[in-house]
Amino acid sequence: MNWGILLTTAKPDHQTEREVLKATVEYAQVAERLGYSSGWVLEHHFTRYGICPDTIALAGYLLGQTETLNIGTAVTIAPLMHPIRLAESTALLDQLSDGRFHLGLGRGSFPADFEVFKVDPTRTQDSMRQGVDLMMKAWTEERVGAEGEEYSFAPVPVYPKPHTRPHPPVYVAGESPSTVEWAAQNGFPLLLQLGQQDEETRSRVELYNQYAELAGRDPDAVEHVLVCVGHVGATREEAKKEIFGLVKWWGEEGQRDGFGIEDLRQLPNYRYHLRRIEQAALEGRDDAESWISDWLDNNPVGTAEQCAERLNEIIEASGAKHVVLAMEGSGDVEVTKKNMERFATEVFPLVKA
C-alpha cells in the first residue's frame, strides 16, 4: 500500500494565510519523515476552501523542500490552463524531481473560475479531453499542433521532454460514467473521493475495469488513488467531535462557492452532478449536520483499531493501492502532525493490505 496526505490549504478564520501555507510545507516534510509516499495539493480560486491558486507552483516548491515524497495535484483544473503550457510545466517538474511529480486533472466546479478566466463551463469536458490528447503528443512526439474547436495552432517543438517515459503519471478525477469510460480507455487511474456508501465506489471501479478490458488494457495494472478523511481519537465519537466543526465549515464553504443546483441545470456536461444533488435532496441528505455525521462514520475516523478496520473495508471495496488522507480536520497544526504520526505508527500496521 501507498499512503498519502491531502494538503488542502483551507483557511479558516483562526489561521492567517501565512500560517496555512507554512503548515502545508511542514505537513509535507513530516509526512516524508513518517514514511508516507505522497502529498497532494488542490487548486482553488477566490475561496477560502483552498488558497492555492497554482498547483504547479506549490508542487514545485514542495518537491524542492523534500527528497523522496511524491507530490501530486488533486486536482489541477485542466480547462483553466493551455494544455501545451501545462505539458511544459509538468515535464519540467518531472525532470527536476526525477519523476516525483504526479499530475491529477479535473474539470472544475466553481463558477467564479470560469467567469473570471473567461472559460465556457459548457465546454469543459471537450477542452479537457482535447487538451490531454495534446499533452500526450507534446510529451511523446517531436512536434505538436492542433486544428480543433478548442485549440488551434501550428506545429511546434515542446521542451523539455519528460524524464518519465512515456509520460509522467496522469490521474483523472472521475465521477460521471462518461469520464470513467474515457479515463479507462486511455489508461488513466482515477482520483476517487470516498462517498457515503462503499457500493458507489465499488460500482465506479467495476465500470472502469469493464471499459479498460474492452480497450485491451489490464485494469489490475492501474493504481487508483482514493481520498478520504482520517482522524484518530480515544473513541469514534470523540474523534468526530474534534473535527466536525472544521469539516462542516469546509463543506459549507465549498457548497456556497461551487456550482449550485440552478447553475448545474444550465450545464449539460454536469448532468451527473446535478442528479446526485437532486437525489440527495429527495432522500433528505441535504441537511449539513446529519450528512456530515454520516459521512464521517464512513471514513477512517475513530480509534486506531476502528480506523484500520475501515481502511481495510475501503481498500476491499475500491481495490485502491494508494489511499490519501485529509488529516487537517482539527484545525490545529500540532494535532494534525500528531494525527499523521498516529496513523503511521498505530493504524497502517493494522491494515491487512
N, C-alpha and C positions, 0 to 999 in steps of 0.2 A: 504493500500500500504506500501511496504517496500522500502526505498531509500538507495542507497549505493554510494560509491565513488570508482573510479578506481585509484589505486596507481601505476603509470606507471614506476617510477624510470628512465624515459627517461633523457638522459644527453646531452643537447645542449651545444654549445661552451661556453656560458656565465656563466655556472654553473660548480662548481667543483663536484667531486664525493661525497665529504663530505657534500656539500650543498644540493645535491639531496637527499641523504639518510636521513639527518636531517629533511629536509622538508617533506619527506614521513611520518616520525613519527609524525611530527607536524600536518599534514593533518588528520591523523587518530584520533589524540586527539581532534582536532577542530570538526571533524565530530561527534564524540561521544557527545561533549558538545551541538552540534546543534540538536541532536536527530536523526541523521542518524542511520540506523540499521546495516550497514556493510561496510567494506573496503576490496578491492580485489587486490591481488598482482600478478605480472606477472613474469614468468621465461624466461630469455633470456641469451644467452652466446655469447661472442665475438662480441658484437654490442652495440652501444650507444642507440639503440632503447629502451633498458631497461637494467640497470646494476645490476639487482637482479638475480644472478645465482642459488639461492637456496630459493625457495618459503617457504619451511618448516622452515628454519632458520628465515627468515624475519617475517613470520606469528607468530612464537613463540615469537619473540621479541615484536611485536605489541600487541599480546594478553597480554603480561606482562605489557605493557605500558597503557593499557585500562582496563576498568572494565565491560562494557556492550556491546561494539562493537563486532559484529561477524566479523571474519576475514576469507576470502575465497581466493582461488587461482584461477586465471583466465588467464593462467592455469598452472598446474604442468605438465610437459611433461612426460607422463607415460612411454614411451619406454626407456627413459634415466635412469630409476631407477628400481632396482629389486622390484617386487611387494610386497614381504614379508617385505623388508626394509621400503617401503612406508606405508604398513599396520601398522607396528610397530610405525613409526613416527606419523602417523595420529591418532592412538589410544592414544598415549602419549599426544599429544596436546589436544585431545578431553577430556581426563581425567583431565589434569591440568587446562583447561579453563572452565570446567563444560559445555561442549558442544558448545562452541562458534566458533569452527573451522569447516570450510566447505571446502571440497576438490573438486576442479574443475580440470578435466583432459582433455588433448588434445594430439594429436599425434606429434605435432611439424611440422614446415615448414621452418626451417633454415638449409641449407645443412652442414654448418660447425659443427653443433651439432653432427650430425650422423658420420661425418668423424673423429672428434677428439675423441669421446667416443666409436668409433668402433661399431656403431649400424647400421644395414642394413635398409635403409629407405624404401625398398620394403616390409618389414615385419612389419611395424609399426601398421597396423590395427590388424593383428593377435596377436602381442605381447601385445597390449593394451587390447584387449578383453580377452585373456587368463590371463593376469595379473590382471585385475579387478575381474575375477572369483576367482582367488587365494586369493585376498584381502578379498573378501566376506567370504570365508571359514576361513581365518585367524581370522576374527572378530567374527565369529559365531560358529566355531567348535573347539573341544579340540585340534586336531592335523590337520596339513595340509601338503600334499606332492604333487608332480607333476611328471608326466611321459609324458609330451607333447613335441612338437617340439621346443617350445620357452623356456620352463622352465622344469627342471628335478632335483628333489631332494627327499630324503627320508622324510617321515612324521616327523614333529617337532611340539612341542607346541609353540604358539606365544604369547608373553606377551608385554604390558598389553592388556587385552581385553578393548574395548571402554566403556566409560561412557554412550554414547548414544546408545540405543538399537532400532533395531537390529544392527545398524551401524551408523557412522557419515554421515551427508549429503554428497552425491556424485553427482556432476554435470558433464555433458559432453558437450564439445564444438563440436556441430554437425552441419554440413552444407550439406554434401552429403546425399542422400536418404538412403543409406545403414547404415550410422551411426545413422541417425534419427530413423530408424527401430530398430536397436539394443538397443538404449537408451530407446525407448518406451517399448520394450518387457521386459526390466529389471527395468522399473520404475524410470530411472534416468532423472531428469529435464535437460533441455537444457540450455547452455550458448549461448545466441543469440546475434549476433552483428548486429546492425541496418545497413541495406544496403541502396541502392538507392531508392527502392520502397517498400511501405508497403505491397503490394501484395506478394512480395517474402517472407516476414516474416509470413504473414497470411498463405500462402501455406505450409510453413515448419511446422507450428504449427498444421495445419489441418492434414497433413500427420502423424505427431506424434500421434495425437489423434486417427486416424484410426488404427494405429498399436497397440496403447495402448489398445483400445477396443477389438481388435482381440486377444490380450494376456490376456483378462479378467481383465484389470486394468481400474481404473476410471481416465480419463485424467483431470477432474476438480479438483482432489486432488493433482495435480502436480504444483509446483511453479517454473516456468521457470524464469530465470534471463536474462534480456535484457540490453545490454551495448550500450550506445550512448554518444555523446559529448554534454556537456551543458555549455552555457555561456550567461550571461545576460549583455545587453548593452542598451544604450539610444535608439538605433534603431537596426533593423536587420543588416543593412549594417555596422554600427559601431561595433557591436558585432562580426561579421565575420572578419572585418578588424583587430580587436585586437588579434585574434587567428590564422588567416590564415597562417602567416609566419611559426609559430612553427608547426602547424598541417601539413603543406606542407613538412617541413623538416622531421618530424616524418614518414610520409608516404613514402618519398623517401628513408629514412634510412632503413625502413622495406623492401621496394621493392628491394633495392640494395643487402641486406644481405639475403633475403629469396630466396626460390626456384624460378628460372627463368623459362621461358616457355620451354627452351630446357631441363632443369632438369626434369620438370613435364612430358615431353613426354617419359621419360625413367622410369617413376614410375606409373605402372598400378593402384596402390592403391590411386593415387591422380588425377584420371581422371576428377572428378567433378571440381576440382580447375583449371585444365587445360582448360576445356570447358568454365569456367567463364572468364578466361583471354582472350581466343580467341574470345569469344563473345563480350567482351568489346572493343577489338581492331576493330572488324568488325563494331561495332556501333559508332566508333570514340570516345570512352570514355576512351582511354588510355592516353590522354593529362592531365597531373597532374593539371594544373591550372583550367581547366574547370571542371574536375572530382571532385576535392575537393570543388570547389564553389557549385556545385550541391549537393554534399553530405552534406555539412554544412547546406544547405537550408532544407534538410530532417531531420535534428537534431534539438533539442530544443536550438536554438541559436537565440537570438533576445531580444526584450523587455520581461519583466516578463510575460505579458499577452500572447505574442506570444509563449514563451517557454511552458507555461501551456497549451495553445491550442494544441501545437504539441505533448506534452506528453499525452494529452487525446486521440489524434489520434493514437499514438503509442501503448498505452495500449489497445485501442479498437481493433487494428489490430492483436496484438500479444496475447492478453489475459494474458500478464505478470502481476504478482503480486509483482514483485521485479525489480526495474529499477536501474541500476548502471550508474553513470555519470562520464565521463572523464572530469575533470574540470581544468586541468593544462595548457590549451592552451595558456594562456597569457605569460607563461614563467617567471612570477613574483610571488613570494611566497605570498606577501601581497594581490595582486589582486586575486590570487586563493582562498585565505581564505575569501575575501570579496565576491567572486563569490559563494562559498559554503553557506555563510550566506544569500545571496540574494535568492538563490533557496529555502533555508529552510524557510525563512520568507515571501517572496513575491510570489514565484512560486508554491510550493507544496500546500499551502492553496487553490489555484485556480483549482487544479486538481480534477476533479469530482470523480474519483475513491476513 
